Amino acid sequence: MQVAYVHLSGARRRARQKALTPLRLRTFRQYFIGQALSTFGDSLVPLTIAFAALDVGGPGALGLVLAANRVPIAMLVLFGGVLGDRWDRRWVMVGADVLRCGTQMTTGLLLISGFAEVWHLVVLQGLSGVGTAVFVPSASGLVPSLVPMESLQKAHAFLGLAANTNKVLSISLAGALVATVGPGIALLVDAVTFAASAVSLLLLRLPSTARGSGRRSLWGDVRDGVRFVIRTPWLRVLLGYSAMLQALVIGPHMVAGPLLANEVFGGAGAWAAIGVVQAVGSIVGGMVAIRWWPRRPLRTVFGVGLLMTPYLLFFAWGAPLWLVAASAVAVGMQGALFMAMQSTILQQRVPASARSRVAAWSQLGSLVLLPTSLAVAGPVVSEIGGETVLLVGVGWLVLSTGLVLSSSSIRSLDVKEASPVEPGEASAA
């Protein structure tokens, strides 16, 4: 029996090593190019729209415009998941791209012409948020139809690598565009990238996957998705762990980090250096995810969270800047590995009929809990200090990860290859 197990494990490793590189597949290559351009445009927007709001309405308009974009995403992403599970995901994504292309183009033209008002920015960025809420869950559900299952992690690693590289490149370009030609031109660039994404999707040669049914309401499908998550133990744990990681570690760090960098290391330059090193770590993590297939993915996706602990401890203890920055590489790696592996696990173990709704729940955790955490962390940091907040995050991270890794249900599910379970059968999962 032991010999047979070794033989099967070796065969599985060889099969994975021979898995086709996703970029050699025409369908995935077309999709990848379109999404790489789109994420580059998306990365221009945060800085660009912030300065556009400041130019048009001053500081009071900034929060209003940013909220106008984020609130529709948080409110509608679950319905976006339903649309992705009911209808052909490619066409849902094309519609979302067309909507966002139109809103960003209109915003850019209004800014260039000088006719933009605050209400224009609020309405248009709100509509752009609606497009994002529809697009993201469908995109998560579409990827498995572009590559073989054994190549899924590579596919997500390539997509994540492109997104993280774009973040590094676009920050400097966005600043240059705003400083030289104004935010309107940058938003027109974003509109063009949405058009490129739509064209790449239209060029895909995929069978029709319409799944519409008149038997259930949208709310009924949302409830089915909720029941599926709640009744599937490993899925409930994974999504809950990810959401609390955002709320208790990532959010507090985003508030305490700049404060400590200013107090301990002398200002924004140190925080920027840490951010650059972390971005480099994200690129390294994406490259690792392309080549590494963990034998026990569920336990691995939880375990990589511990890569953040040295950085958080060094930062909280006031270690030298070079040590804090060096340990930030592991933070970036953790984020890239976690996202690639989590996406792969969800798409391999969740049935096609529920993938978009589950992806929507995954997005909802970060869209709702992270902003809430940022709002709460400010007063907490002021009261007990950034060092204490980071140490509390470390304590929760170590404790929760240890509890999850010791769970017998997680261990047993990780040993066997879990097969997709339909929403109606989730109670037996």
C-alpha positions in Angstrom: 0.0 0.0 0.0 2.8 2.4 0.9 4.6 1.6 -2.4 1.4 2.3 -4.4 0.9 5.6 -2.6 4.5 6.7 -3.5 3.9 5.7 -7.1 0.7 7.7 -7.3 2.2 10.7 -5.6 5.1 10.6 -8.1 2.7 10.3 -11.0 0.7 13.2 -9.7 3.8 15.4 -9.4 4.9 14.5 -12.9 1.5 15.3 -14.3 1.5 18.7 -12.6 5.0 19.4 -13.8 3.9 18.7 -17.3 0.8 20.9 -17.0 0.5 23.2 -19.9 1.7 26.7 -19.3 -1.5 28.8 -19.5 0.0 31.4 -21.7 0.5 28.8 -24.5 -3.3 28.5 -24.7 -4.7 30.9 -27.1 -7.9 31.5 -25.2 -6.2 32.2 -21.9 -3.5 34.3 -23.7 -6.2 36.6 -25.2 -7.9 36.9 -21.8 -4.7 37.6 -20.0 -3.7 40.4 -22.4 -7.1 42.1 -22.0 -7.0 41.8 -18.2 -3.4 42.9 -17.9 -4.3 46.1 -19.8 -7.5 46.5 -17.8 -5.7 46.2 -14.4 -3.1 48.6 -15.6 -5.9 51.2 -16.2 -7.5 50.3 -12.9 -4.3 51.0 -11.1 -4.2 54.5 -12.5 -7.6 55.4 -11.1 -7.2 55.7 -7.3 -4.6 58.5 -7.5 -6.2 60.1 -10.6 -9.8 60.2 -9.3 -8.6 61.6 -5.9 -6.9 64.6 -7.6 -9.8 65.0 -9.9 -12.2 65.3 -7.0 -9.8 67.7 -5.2 -9.6 69.9 -8.3 -13.4 69.9 -8.8 -14.8 70.1 -5.3 -11.9 70.3 -2.8 -11.4 68.1 0.2 -15.1 67.8 0.9 -15.7 66.1 -2.4 -12.9 63.6 -2.1 -14.5 61.2 0.4 -17.9 61.6 -1.4 -16.5 60.5 -4.8 -14.5 57.6 -3.4 -17.5 56.4 -1.4 -19.7 56.7 -4.5 -17.5 54.1 -6.2 -17.1 51.7 -3.3 -20.6 51.6 -1.9 -22.3 50.1 -5.0 -19.6 47.4 -5.1 -20.3 46.4 -1.5 -24.1 46.5 -2.0 -24.3 44.8 -5.4 -21.5 42.3 -5.6 -23.7 39.4 -4.3 -26.2 40.1 -7.1 -23.2 40.3 -9.5 -22.4 36.8 -8.4 -25.9 35.6 -9.2 -25.7 37.1 -12.6 -22.5 35.3 -13.3 -24.0 32.0 -12.2 -27.2 32.5 -14.2 -26.0 33.9 -17.5 -23.0 33.5 -19.8 -20.2 35.0 -17.8 -18.3 36.3 -20.8 -21.3 38.5 -21.9 -21.8 39.7 -18.3 -18.2 40.8 -18.2 -18.4 42.5 -21.6 -21.4 44.5 -20.5 -19.6 45.5 -17.3 -16.6 46.6 -19.3 -18.7 48.6 -21.7 -20.4 50.4 -18.8 -17.0 51.2 -17.1 -15.5 52.3 -20.4 -18.4 54.7 -20.9 -18.3 56.1 -17.4 -14.5 56.7 -17.4 -14.5 58.2 -20.9 -17.4 60.6 -19.9 -15.6 61.5 -16.7 -12.3 62.2 -18.5 -14.0 64.3 -21.2 -15.9 66.4 -18.6 -12.6 67.0 -16.7 -10.7 67.9 -19.9 -13.5 70.3 -21.0 -13.7 72.0 -17.6 -17.4 71.2 -17.2 -17.1 68.6 -14.5 -19.0 69.1 -11.3 -19.0 67.0 -8.1 -22.3 65.4 -8.9 -21.0 64.3 -12.2 -18.1 62.5 -10.5 -20.4 60.9 -7.9 -22.9 59.5 -10.4 -20.3 58.3 -12.9 -18.0 56.7 -10.4 -21.0 55.1 -8.8 -21.9 53.6 -12.1 -18.3 52.4 -12.5 -18.7 50.7 -9.2 -21.8 48.9 -10.4 -19.7 47.6 -13.3 -17.0 46.4 -11.0 -19.6 44.6 -8.8 -20.9 42.7 -11.8 -17.5 42.0 -13.5 -15.4 40.6 -10.6 -17.6 37.5 -9.6 -18.0 36.5 -13.3 -14.3 36.9 -14.0 -13.6 34.5 -11.1 -16.1 32.0 -12.5 -14.8 32.3 -16.1 -11.1 31.4 -15.6 -11.7 27.6 -15.1 -13.2 27.5 -18.6 -10.0 28.9 -20.1 -7.4 26.4 -18.8 -7.2 22.8 -17.6 -7.9 22.3 -13.9 -4.2 21.3 -13.2 -3.1 24.7 -14.7 -5.5 26.9 -12.6 -3.0 28.0 -10.0 -0.5 29.0 -12.8 -3.3 31.0 -14.5 -4.1 32.8 -11.3 -0.5 33.4 -10.6 0.0 35.0 -14.0 -3.0 37.2 -13.5 -1.9 38.2 -10.1 1.7 38.8 -11.3 0.4 41.2 -14.0 -1.8 43.0 -11.5 1.0 43.5 -9.0 3.5 44.6 -11.6 0.9 47.1 -12.9 0.5 48.6 -9.5 4.2 49.3 -9.3 4.3 50.8 -12.8 1.1 52.7 -12.7 1.7 54.7 -9.5 4.5 56.7 -11.1 2.7 57.0 -14.5 -0.5 58.3 -12.8 1.5 60.9 -10.9 3.2 62.0 -14.1 -0.1 62.2 -16.1 -1.9 64.2 -13.4 1.1 66.6 -13.0 1.5 67.1 -16.8 -1.7 66.7 -18.7 -4.3 66.4 -15.9 -6.4 63.6 -14.5 -8.8 63.6 -17.4 -6.3 62.1 -19.8 -5.5 59.4 -17.3 -9.2 58.4 -17.1 -9.3 58.3 -20.9 -6.4 55.8 -20.7 -8.4 53.7 -18.2 -11.5 53.8 -20.6 -9.3 52.5 -23.5 -8.1 49.6 -21.3 -11.7 48.7 -20.5 -12.4 48.7 -24.2 -9.4 46.4 -24.8 -10.7 44.0 -22.1 -14.1 43.9 -23.8 -12.6 43.2 -27.2 -10.4 40.4 -25.7 -13.5 38.8 -24.2 -15.4 39.0 -27.5 -12.6 37.3 -29.3 -12.7 34.3 -27.0 -13.9 31.1 -28.6 -16.0 29.5 -25.9 -19.2 27.5 -25.9 -22.3 29.2 -24.7 -22.7 28.8 -20.9 -26.0 30.4 -20.3 -27.6 29.1 -17.1 -30.6 31.3 -16.8 -33.7 29.9 -15.1 -37.1 31.4 -14.5 -37.8 29.2 -11.5 -36.0 31.3 -8.9 -35.7 35.0 -8.1 -32.4 36.8 -7.7 -33.0 36.8 -3.9 -33.5 33.0 -4.1 -30.2 32.5 -5.8 -28.5 34.8 -3.2 -30.0 32.7 -0.4 -28.8 29.5 -2.1 -25.3 30.9 -2.3 -25.5 31.8 1.4 -26.6 28.3 2.4 -23.9 26.7 0.3 -21.2 28.7 2.1 -22.6 28.1 5.5 -23.1 24.3 5.0 -19.7 23.7 3.5 -17.3 23.6 6.4 -13.9 24.1 4.6 -15.4 26.9 2.6 -16.9 28.6 5.6 -13.6 28.5 7.4 -11.6 29.7 4.4 -13.8 32.7 3.7 -14.1 33.6 7.4 -10.4 33.4 7.9 -9.8 35.6 4.9 -12.3 38.2 6.0 -11.0 38.4 9.5 -7.4 38.7 8.2 -8.6 41.8 6.4 -10.4 43.2 9.4 -7.9 42.4 12.2 -4.5 42.5 10.5 -4.5 44.3 7.1 -6.8 47.2 8.0 -5.1 48.0 11.4 -1.7 47.8 9.7 -2.8 50.3 7.0 -3.6 52.8 9.7 -0.8 52.0 12.2 1.9 51.7 9.6 2.1 55.3 8.4 1.8 56.5 12.0 4.7 54.4 13.2 6.8 55.2 10.1 6.4 58.9 10.9 7.2 58.5 14.6 10.0 55.9 14.4 11.6 56.4 10.9 11.0 60.0 10.2 8.2 60.3 7.7 6.6 59.3 4.5 9.8 58.3 2.8 10.2 55.3 5.0 6.6 54.2 4.5 7.0 54.6 0.7 10.2 52.4 0.8 8.3 49.7 2.8 5.5 49.8 0.2 7.9 49.5 -2.7 9.6 46.5 -1.1 6.2 44.9 -0.3 5.2 45.3 -4.0 8.4 43.6 -5.1 7.6 40.8 -2.7 4.2 40.5 -4.4 5.9 40.0 -7.8 8.2 37.4 -6.2 5.2 35.6 -4.7 3.5 35.5 -8.1 6.5 33.9 -9.7 6.7 31.3 -6.9 3.0 30.5 -7.4 3.6 29.9 -11.1 6.0 27.1 -10.3 4.9 25.7 -6.9 2.0 23.3 -6.3 1.5 22.5 -2.6 0.5 18.9 -1.9 -2.0 20.1 0.8 -3.3 23.4 -0.6 -5.9 24.1 2.1 -3.4 23.9 4.9 -0.9 25.8 2.8 -3.2 28.7 2.1 -3.8 29.2 5.8 -0.1 28.6 6.7 1.2 31.4 4.4 -0.5 34.0 6.6 2.3 33.4 9.1 4.8 35.0 6.7 3.5 38.4 7.9 4.4 37.8 11.6 8.2 38.8 11.4 7.3 42.1 9.6 4.6 43.0 12.1 6.8 42.2 15.1 9.8 44.1 13.8 7.6 47.1 13.0 5.9 47.0 16.4 9.2 46.7 18.2 10.8 49.6 16.4 13.5 47.5 14.6 15.9 49.2 12.2 14.2 50.4 8.9 16.3 48.0 6.8 15.1 45.0 8.8 11.4 46.1 8.7 11.7 46.7 4.9 13.4 43.4 4.3 10.7 41.5 6.1 8.1 43.3 4.1 9.1 41.1 1.1 7.4 38.2 2.9 4.2 40.3 3.3 4.0 40.8 -0.4 4.8 37.2 -1.1 2.0 36.1 1.4 -0.6 38.2 -0.4 0.3 36.9 -3.9 0.4 33.3 -2.8 -2.7 33.5 -0.7 -4.8 35.0 -3.5 -3.5 32.6 -6.2 -4.1 29.5 -4.0 -7.4 30.7 -2.6 -8.8 31.3 -6.1 -7.5 27.9 -7.3 -9.0 26.1 -4.3 -12.4 27.8 -4.7 -12.6 27.1 -8.5 -11.4 23.5 -8.2 -13.8 22.6 -5.3 -16.8 24.7 -6.0 -19.2 23.6 -8.7 -19.4 25.8 -11.9 -23.1 26.6 -11.0 -22.0 28.4 -7.8 -18.5 29.8 -8.5 -19.5 33.4 -9.1 -21.7 33.6 -6.0 -18.9 32.1 -3.9 -16.4 34.6 -5.4 -18.8 37.4 -4.6 -18.8 36.3 -0.9 -15.0 36.3 -1.0 -15.0 39.8 -2.4 -17.6 41.0 0.1 -15.3 40.2 3.0 -12.7 42.7 1.9 -15.2 45.2 0.5 -17.1 45.6 3.7 -14.8 44.5 6.6 -11.7 46.3 5.4 -13.3 49.7 5.1 -15.0 49.1 8.5 -11.7 48.1 10.0 -10.0 51.3 8.6 -12.7 53.4 10.2 -12.4 51.7 13.6 -8.7 51.4 13.6 -8.1 55.1 13.6 -9.6 55.8 17.0 -8.2 52.6 18.4 -4.7 53.5 17.3 -5.0 56.9 18.8 -6.1 55.3 22.1 -3.7 52.4 22.6 -0.9 53.1 20.0 0.1 51.6 16.8 2.6 49.2 18.4 -0.2 47.5 20.5 -2.5 47.3 17.5 0.1 45.5 15.5 0.9 43.1 18.3 -2.8 42.3 18.8 -2.9 41.5 15.0 0.0 39.2 15.4 -1.6 37.4 18.3 -4.9 36.9 16.4 -3.0 35.7 13.3 -0.9 33.1 15.2 -3.9 31.9 17.3 -6.4 31.6 14.4 -3.9 30.0 12.0 -3.0 27.5 14.7 -6.6 26.6 15.4 -7.4 26.2 11.7 -4.3 24.1 10.9 -5.2 21.8 13.8 -8.7 21.3 12.7 -9.4 17.6 11.8 -12.0 18.6 9.1 -9.4 20.8 7.3 -6.8 18.0 7.5 -9.1 15.3 6.3 -10.4 17.4 3.4 -6.8 18.3 2.4 -5.6 14.7 2.2 -8.3 13.7 -0.3 -9.1 15.4 -3.6 -12.4 17.2 -2.8 -14.8 17.0 -5.7 -17.2 19.9 -6.5 -20.5 19.7 -4.6 -23.7 21.2 -5.9 -25.4 23.9 -3.7 -28.2 21.5 -2.9 -25.8 18.9 -1.7 -23.6 21.2 0.4 -24.8 19.8 3.7 -23.0 16.6 3.0 -19.7 18.3 2.2 
